[in-house]
């Protein structure tokens, strides 16, 4: 399994002959190494409905005939735009041919702001537990620290956890370090930082808050093998 980070909260997983993208915010992402027009994907997993996470989902999904897996409201909204979707919800798991997806809770918000100043509710925000080839990846999405991360860590043997550290809208580095301890992941990668001025952080400082060898700040385009 190959896992790569592409700036902000964009993660790509290559496993079982499939390419899976999580939160493909590419156009307008100042930290990414990707070009949305060139991205290939078989599956897109979404944590919530904010523009900096849904991003280029519709364009990528249509061009690649990719399946989009998201919470029910977000999946329904995207299906109205001609995208093939599978709707789920928090606590539920589903085994697909590319791996198993389970949505966890996240403490954030989720909606789309229209040009005419309307807000479309797009379901609860989530984290994602993805399991394939005997490995488990946890993408926390956008969230504050919450004590049930202890339960997630107790019930799932997490190989890699992607945790937001940007502060302002999500956990900051100190809270994310506590989350890392509770989750007990073998490797922790910071995400959701340095894209916009309010979320500027030093990822190496976050890594320094973790036990030696646990944290790793990936540069956009850098990958790890499991």
Residue pairs with C-beta under 8 A, 6 or more apart in sequence:
1 13
1 14
1 15
1 132
1 133
1 135
1 225
1 226
2 13
2 14
2 15
2 223
2 224
2 225
2 226
3 11
3 12
3 13
3 14
3 137
3 160
3 223
3 224
3 225
3 226
4 11
4 12
4 14
4 218
4 221
4 222
4 223
4 224
5 11
5 162
5 189
5 191
5 218
5 219
5 220
5 221
5 222
5 223
6 12
6 26
6 32
6 33
6 34
6 220
6 221
7 29
7 30
7 31
7 32
7 33
7 34
7 195
7 220
8 23
8 25
8 29
8 31
8 32
8 52
8 191
8 192
8 195
9 22
9 23
9 25
9 47
9 52
9 53
9 139
9 141
9 142
9 162
9 164
9 191
9 192
10 21
10 22
10 23
10 24
10 25
10 26
10 29
10 32
10 34
10 55
11 21
11 22
11 23
11 137
11 139
11 162
11 191
12 19
12 20
12 21
12 22
12 41
13 19
13 20
13 21
13 22
13 99
13 130
13 132
13 137
14 20
15 98
15 99
15 132
15 133
16 97
16 98
16 99
16 132
16 133
18 42
18 43
18 97
18 98
18 99
19 40
19 41
19 42
19 43
20 41
20 42
20 43
20 44
20 45
20 98
20 99
20 130
21 39
21 41
21 43
21 44
21 45
21 60
21 66
22 44
22 45
22 46
22 47
22 128
22 130
22 139
22 162
23 45
23 46
23 47
23 53
23 54
23 55
23 139
23 141
24 36
24 39
24 41
24 44
24 55
24 56
24 57
24 60
25 32
25 51
25 52
25 53
25 54
25 55
25 56
26 32
26 34
26 35
26 36
26 39
26 55
26 56
27 36
27 55
27 56
28 52
28 55
29 52
29 55
29 195
30 195
30 196
31 194
31 195
31 220
32 220
33 220
33 221
36 55
36 56
36 59
36 60
39 56
39 60
39 64
40 64
41 60
41 61
41 64
41 66
42 64
42 66
42 67
42 98
43 66
43 67
43 68
43 69
43 96
43 98
44 57
44 60
44 61
44 66
44 67
44 68
44 69
45 68
45 69
45 70
45 101
45 128
45 130
45 139
46 53
46 54
46 57
46 68
46 69
46 70
46 71
46 74
47 53
47 106
47 125
47 126
47 127
47 128
47 139
47 141
47 142
48 71
48 74
48 106
48 108
48 109
48 110
48 122
48 123
48 124
48 125
48 126
48 141
48 142
49 73
49 74
49 77
49 110
49 111
49 112
49 120
49 122
49 123
49 125
50 109
50 110
50 111
50 112
50 142
51 112
51 113
52 195
53 141
53 142
54 74
54 78
54 112
57 68
57 78
57 83
58 78
58 81
58 82
58 83
60 66
61 67
61 68
61 78
61 83
61 84
62 82
62 83
65 84
66 84
67 84
67 85
67 86
67 96
68 75
68 78
68 83
68 84
68 85
68 86
69 75
69 85
69 86
69 88
69 94
69 96
69 101
70 78
70 85
70 86
70 87
70 88
70 123
71 87
71 88
71 89
71 90
71 103
71 110
71 122
71 123
71 124
71 126
72 87
72 88
72 89
72 123
73 87
73 121
73 122
73 123
74 87
74 110
74 122
74 123
75 85
75 86
75 87
75 88
76 85
76 87
77 112
77 120
77 122
78 85
79 85
86 94
88 94
88 101
88 103
89 103
89 123
89 124
90 103
90 104
90 105
90 124
90 126
91 102
91 103
91 104
91 105
92 102
92 103
93 100
93 101
93 102
93 129
94 100
94 101
94 102
98 132
99 130
99 131
99 132
99 133
100 129
100 130
100 131
100 132
101 128
101 129
101 130
102 128
102 129
102 130
102 131
103 126
103 127
103 128
103 129
104 126
104 127
104 128
104 129
104 138
104 152
105 124
105 126
105 127
105 146
105 148
106 124
106 125
106 126
106 127
106 140
106 141
106 142
106 143
107 125
107 143
107 144
107 146
108 125
108 141
108 142
108 143
108 144
108 169
108 170
109 125
110 121
110 122
110 123
110 124
110 125
111 119
111 120
111 121
111 122
112 119
112 120
112 122
113 119
113 120
114 120
125 141
125 142
125 143
126 141
127 138
127 139
127 140
127 141
127 143
127 152
128 137
128 138
128 139
128 141
129 136
129 137
129 138
129 152
129 156
129 158
130 136
130 137
130 138
130 139
131 137
133 226
135 159
135 160
135 226
136 156
136 157
136 158
136 159
137 158
137 159
137 160
137 161
137 162
138 152
138 156
138 158
138 160
138 161
138 162
138 183
138 185
139 161
139 162
139 191
140 161
140 162
140 163
140 164
140 179
141 164
142 164
142 169
142 170
142 192
143 164
143 170
143 171
144 170
144 171
144 175
145 171
145 175
145 176
145 178
145 179
147 182
149 179
149 182
149 183
150 182
152 158
152 182
152 183
153 182
153 183
153 184
153 185
154 184
158 183
158 184
158 185
158 186
159 185
159 186
159 187
159 226
160 185
160 186
160 187
160 188
160 189
160 224
160 226
161 179
161 180
161 183
161 185
161 187
161 188
161 189
162 189
162 190
162 191
163 171
163 176
163 179
163 180
163 188
163 189
163 190
163 191
164 170
164 171
164 176
164 190
164 191
164 192
164 193
165 171
165 172
165 173
165 176
165 190
165 191
165 192
165 193
165 201
165 203
165 206
166 172
166 192
166 193
166 194
166 195
166 198
166 199
166 200
166 201
167 173
167 198
167 199
167 201
168 198
168 199
169 192
169 198
169 199
170 192
170 199
171 179
172 201
173 190
173 201
173 205
173 206
173 209
174 209
176 190
176 206
177 206
177 209
177 210
180 188
180 210
180 214
180 215
185 214
186 214
187 214
187 215
187 216
187 224
188 210
188 214
188 215
188 216
189 215
189 216
189 217
189 218
190 201
190 203
190 206
190 207
190 215
190 217
192 199
193 199
193 200
193 201
193 203
194 200
194 201
194 203
203 217
204 217
206 215
206 217
207 215
207 216
207 217
208 215
209 215
216 224
218 224
